[in-house]
Amino acid sequence: MVARLVIAAPSSGAGKTTVATGLMAAFAGRGLAVSPHKVGPDYIDPGYHALATGRPGRNLDAYMCGTGLIAPLFAHGARGCDLAVIEGVMGLYDGAADQGELASTAQVSKLLKAPVVLVVDASSQSRSVAALVHGFASWDPEVRIGGVILNKVATDRHEHLLREALGESGVPVLGVLRRAPAVATPSRHLGLVPVAERQAAAVSAVAAQAEQVLAGCDMEALLALARSAPEPHTEAWSPEVVGRPRAAGPVVPAPRVAVAGGAAFTFSYAEHTELLTAAGAEVVTFDPLRDEALPEGTSGLVIGGGFPEMYGSELSANEPLRKAVAGLAASGAPIAAECAGLLYLARSLDGTPMCGVLDADARMSERLTLGYRDAVAVSDSVLAPTGARMRGHEFHRTVIEPGAGASAAWGLRQPERRVEGFVQGGVHASYVHTHWAGAPEAAARFVERCAGGPVA
């Protein structure tokens, strides 16, 4: 059995990431093998989780992967660990818009039968904290709130008032954290700055978070609560089982799939690489900010999300790689690009030349585009046949014009009906982030399309 805790809050901004990451690092520092997880589609928090634990941060997204895969994906990620810490998303009961509890932290806690620790920003309240905690604890009897951590507590007197109020709530106080600037992580237009962009500072911040948690939390009580979770009777998800090519036997020779990384392209799910490998590919990473050529023998290219808008001039200055990517696309090789990858393949980004694979130009926008998407493939592509359905997520402050090519990638059904993205030759480029664990056939199809041998 893997002991497990869900770290939730009444709303965003209460300190979930600080507490969850601090707990991960603190327990790992005590010699426990800690499995880090994040509810929802977030890419940035798992980077800090990975730094804290030394293991890949993994997402548990009931909208994109389906409720039936939450426990199996958890078991896959937590295999061999002593403890799992699961950071929630938004407020405890917030999930996909107009979908009830779907994809909420509360739903994931129930699917995993995991106790919840509620992180409360107590900076502007005293006795009212008891009413707040009581409301969250009683709203859904199936959600087990096993304790509360009070964050941003001002003084000893403030702490006394909070503890006194909560004494009658029946929910134990498992931690009290003071305001601490050293634990803060800088933010910008899409949330926290990723670990890859602030390596040394991120290490220091995680260490400070661990120290704060150790000083202010009852670690033994938290561990006992985690160990009180019942045995989850589920079989672990296996990329080798679900990701095998549809054709009999392995892909020979193994096609080489290059995956963009580095500071400009930090958004990826660990399961994508696992599925590509299981489908028969040799996966290699490269950094478009530094590498002037694609990995030798590249047969296919995956360019995920990230922040190319922060590195536009550097990406543009790497002209040899831009030409190599354009040449690979012109050869018809499979290329899967999401969000940041879409921008990189465009003709320009904020007026700065990009790869020029797509006859489209991108620019920064004041408008945030955010939300889950129910998508249908409107063109046959390297990822999906026409008519295939896939669920995804959009999260960007950029606009690309036109928004769709002559052959679009997806038809979106919510929040408004529209087509978006580009399918041309072997290229599939879209703003929509997808989680291939929910559609493993996408990875198998992509590898099959790559299997004709090296083209670059």
PyMOL commands that set and color helices and strands:
alter all, ss='L'
color gray80, all
select helices_A, chain A and resi 16-29+45-53+62-65+67-78+105-112+128-139+156-166+181-183+195-197+199-216+219-227+239-242+270-278+308-310+312-317+319-330+340-345+436-438+441-450
alter helices_A, ss='H'
color red, helices_A
select strands_A, chain A and resi 3-8+34-39+58-60+83-87+116-121+145-153+173-178+187-188+191-192+256-260+282-286+298-303+335-338+348-349+352-353+361-377+389-401+410-412+418-420+422-424+427-430+433-434
alter strands_A, ss='S'
color yellow, strands_A
deselect
rebuild
show_as cartoon
